[in-house]
Amino acid sequence: MNFIGERETAGNVVKKRCSEIGMLFRILFWISLLFLAAKVIWTIYIGTMPGSSFRLTLMEAEGLTYGVAAYEAGQRIEFQEGVLSYAASSSPKLCFMAGMAVSVLLGAVTTWILWLVRRIFRNVEKQETPFEKENSRAVRRIGFLVVVYSLVYTLVLPLLCSALGLGRAQVSLVDGKMVLVGCLIISLSYIFEYGSALQQEADETL
């Protein structure tokens, strides 16, 4: 009897911790969503400003061009080596807006990840078990989004600048560590799915 009581107490402690962590991720999600909304509004507002409000500084190192696009309010966007060409010097506003678009996209991916984590902990609170099909799908999506974040961070801006005639499509290597983390998370989702199948079999047996 004491053993059962101790086990229930331990379970309640873990459930309480999950509830607290879930609350933290709910707060982080809403903060991220508010920042994303503010960034979208700010990007739209900046897009209405005249081209004279922007400036672009280009420099060259080892045959590759890199630069900094700036808005008169003080905001700066840095471009890695090889992303821009000297053709971009005539379009500072377009360079800045391309950087802002990628920043918004990265913010959207981050917010989506936080929403999925928030939903996992909410399901644990409701179902009192992490082994639900919905949770395994959410974990898998988080893994894919981590990979997407890495691809957006390294590939989208160079390709976008190239498409706009601002760069040479000189892309840097994808962050292998982030891709590996994403693949590991995807792998873990199948453990959750297996646990969900075992949970369902146990429930049907009872």
Secondary structure, 3 states (H helix, E strand, C coil): CHHHHHHHHHHHHHHHHHHHHHHHHHHHHHHHHHHHHHHHHHHHHHHCCCHHHEEEEEEEECCEEEEEEEECCCCEEEECCCCCCHHHHHCHHHHHHHHHHHHHHHHHHHHHHHHHHHHHHHHHHHHCCCCCHHHHHHHHHHHHHHHHHHHHHHHHHHHHHHHCCCCCCCCCCCCHHHHHHHHHHHHHHHHHHHHHHHHHHHHHHC
